[in-house]
Amino acid sequence: MLIEYGNTVVAPAWELTEDVPTGYSRIYYVLEGDVTYESADVRTSLKPGFLYTLPSTVPYHVWRNRKKDFACTYLHVAFSKYRVNNLIELPVEEGSCLSDFIATVSAAIREERIELLEQLAEAFSFFLKSSESFVQNSQMLTRVQRHIVRHISEELTIERLSSLFNYHPNYFIRLFRHETGYTPYQYIVQQRMQYAVTQLNKGLPNEEVCYACGYTDSSTFTRAFRKYYGVAPQKYRKGFRKP
């Protein structure tokens, strides 16, 4: 699922501190800049001319050198059948298939070709399949996540999900967290908020988005959205989330 996208030069104070796994991957093609990425196992620089995929299952911290512009083409993508366990770095050689792919993504962003961007985001998985950090979900996780996404507008509880897939609730939570880095409840909230963003970016009214995401009233949805993003859904706009 494509969540955000852009061709941008980020603000001097730009910084990311993800204390909890995001459940999606930030993808950067670095045009220029001096950027540092740090997680529990890795500390490295994001170099111009490389394409980076940030993990969906571990916390991380990223910041830029304020004295140098950080220009990039970026996507935020929740892969449907895969998770990213560590930072992935891909060199982009001039004239290569990957170089042409990035040029197409950048052009699609400029032209606001949303459907094309969604297809390109999903197709990007083919470039990542050779990486050990790009891991296919287990059959159990795939089935659970598919069920949540397909029933995002309905009531979703741990008890109901664990019963549906024949697990004890406590074991189900441990199993899910072991594979993803977060709990089923956190995943449900992530999916609802990410789906809300995609619908708000399409111009749907707040109340319609509320029910589509499984909330029974707009005030509860607004509180949840503000807690997650720090802003009310009525004030959210495409690009509000940090690149």
PEFEN-V922625 format. One line per field, one symbol per residue. ss: DSSP state (H for helix, E for strand, C for the rest). phi: phi as a letter, one per 40 degrees, with the letter a starting at -180 (. if undefined). A space follows every 10 residues. Layout:
# PEFEN-V922625
ss->???
phi->???
This chain:
# PEFEN-V922625
ss->CEEEEEEEEC CCCCEEEECC CCCCEEEEEE EECCEEEECC CCEEEECCCE EEECCCCCCE EEEECCCCCC EEEEEEECCC CEEECCCEEE ECCCCCHHHH HHHHHHHHHH CCCHHHHHHH HHHCHHHHCC CCCEEECCHH HHHHHHHHHH CCCCCCCHHH HHHHCCCCHH HHHHHHHHHH CCCHHHHHHH HHHHHHHHHH HCCCCHHHHH HHCCCCCHHH HHHHHHHHHC CCHHHCCCCC CCC
phi->.cbaaibabc cdcdabbbcb dcgbbcbbbc cahbbbbabc bbbacccdgb bbbccbbbca bbabcccbcb babbbbbbcc bbbbcacbbb cbcdgccccc cccccccccc cfcccccccc cccddccccc ccccbccccc cdcccccccc bccbcbbccc ccccbgbcdc cdcccccdcb gacdcccccd cccccdcccc ccgccdcccd cccgccaccc ccccccccbg acdcccadgc ccd
